Amino acid sequence: MEPLQRIGKATVDVLEVLLGTDEPRWGLEIIKLTGRPSGSVYPLLDRLERAGWVTSTWDDDAERRGPRRRMYRLTPEGAQEARRVVAKAAAAPQVRPVPRTAQ
């Protein structure tokens, strides 16, 4: 498993959703639960998978109508790292930008 180079708020949000259940989550479900756009969630999931934090499979529910869904799940090592990352993010002070005064 590779360490992640960048861990931003979007990454933390996705990891929190994946940690929230032992069941696999599908991409659109993750998008809805994080409130993040697909253009940030899918590249994140791809990066997490390439790093070995996440595995994915195609949903094989033949009774379900619509296109097949890609299901994502944390690996055991990925879950361990995700818990560490989420805990670190929760403990970090929240920095807010200081508004500029009118000049």
C-alpha positions as a printed NumPy array, in Angstrom:
array([[  0.   ,   0.   ,   0.   ],
       [  1.307,   3.418,  -0.959],
       [  1.013,   6.577,   1.148],
       [ -1.114,   9.31 ,  -0.379],
       [  0.721,  12.425,  -1.515],
       [ -2.184,  14.813,  -0.911],
       [ -4.916,  14.443,   1.644],
       [ -7.418,  17.264,   1.396],
       [-10.897,  17.728,   2.811],
       [-12.47 ,  15.914,  -0.156],
       [-10.279,  12.871,   0.518],
       [-11.249,  12.92 ,   4.192],
       [-14.944,  13.165,   3.237],
       [-14.692,  10.132,   0.924],
       [-12.765,   8.13 ,   3.527],
       [-15.39 ,   8.939,   6.177],
       [-18.156,   7.616,   3.921],
       [-16.213,   4.432,   3.188],
       [-15.47 ,   3.932,   6.892],
       [-19.167,   4.342,   7.705],
       [-20.073,   0.791,   6.645],
       [-18.61 ,  -2.642,   6.034],
       [-20.669,  -2.89 ,   2.851],
       [-19.312,  -1.626,  -0.465],
       [-20.523,   1.771,  -1.643],
       [-21.162,   2.728,  -5.239],
       [-19.744,   5.885,  -6.778],
       [-22.935,   7.932,  -7.037],
       [-23.819,   7.022,  -3.455],
       [-20.442,   8.365,  -2.301],
       [-21.016,  11.548,  -4.314],
       [-24.415,  12.08 ,  -2.691],
       [-23.174,  11.34 ,   0.846],
       [-20.142,  13.629,   0.579],
       [-21.842,  16.403,  -1.353],
       [-18.766,  16.499,  -3.594],
       [-18.937,  16.67 ,  -7.396],
       [-18.255,  13.575,  -9.475],
       [-15.243,  15.349, -10.988],
       [-13.495,  15.198,  -7.618],
       [-14.895,  11.937,  -6.186],
       [-14.137,   9.582,  -9.08 ],
       [-10.5  ,  10.722,  -9.486],
       [-10.088,  10.366,  -5.708],
       [-11.49 ,   6.838,  -5.768],
       [ -9.137,   5.989,  -8.631],
       [ -6.165,   7.394,  -6.71 ],
       [ -7.184,   5.499,  -3.545],
       [ -7.493,   2.286,  -5.559],
       [ -4.089,   2.721,  -7.233],
       [ -2.551,   3.342,  -3.789],
       [ -4.095,   0.108,  -2.454],
       [ -6.45 ,   1.786,   0.02 ],
       [ -9.611,   0.782,  -1.888],
       [-10.725,  -2.117,  -4.042],
       [-13.541,  -1.946,  -6.553],
       [-15.746,  -4.446,  -8.3  ],
       [-18.663,  -4.248, -10.694],
       [-22.092,  -4.818,  -9.16 ],
       [-23.5  ,  -8.095, -10.449],
       [-27.146,  -7.61 ,  -9.451],
       [-28.928,  -8.904, -12.567],
       [-32.342,  -7.948, -11.143],
       [-31.453,  -4.265, -10.811],
       [-32.428,  -2.043, -13.743],
       [-30.052,   0.526, -15.139],
       [-26.336,   0.588, -15.814],
       [-23.929,  -1.518, -13.77 ],
       [-22.489,   0.172, -10.723],
       [-18.872,   0.161,  -9.617],
       [-18.683,  -0.756,  -5.929],
       [-15.885,   0.573,  -3.691],
       [-14.634,  -0.822,  -0.384],
       [-11.633,  -0.039,   1.814],
       [ -8.955,  -2.722,   2.06 ],
       [ -8.059,  -3.754,   5.643],
       [ -4.855,  -1.693,   5.427],
       [ -6.745,   1.147,   3.76 ],
       [ -9.315,   1.165,   6.562],
       [ -6.536,   1.376,   9.134],
       [ -4.918,   4.319,   7.325],
       [ -8.31 ,   5.949,   6.706],
       [ -9.09 ,   5.876,  10.45 ],
       [ -5.711,   7.517,  11.123],
       [ -6.275,  10.203,   8.466],
       [ -9.839,  10.969,   9.622],
       [ -8.749,  11.183,  13.28 ],
       [ -5.876,  13.489,  12.366],
       [ -8.218,  15.72 ,  10.33 ],
       [-10.715,  15.863,  13.203],
       [ -7.977,  16.897,  15.643],
       [ -6.526,  19.58 ,  13.349],
       [ -7.564,  23.151,  14.112],
       [-10.02 ,  24.502,  11.582],
       [ -8.376,  27.443,   9.825],
       [-10.71 ,  30.077,   8.469],
       [ -9.567,  32.773,   6.084],
       [ -9.392,  36.209,   7.629],
       [-11.654,  38.603,   5.741],
       [ -9.915,  41.563,   4.204],
       [-11.012,  44.934,   5.405],
       [-12.182,  47.478,   2.865],
       [ -9.433,  49.873,   1.891]])
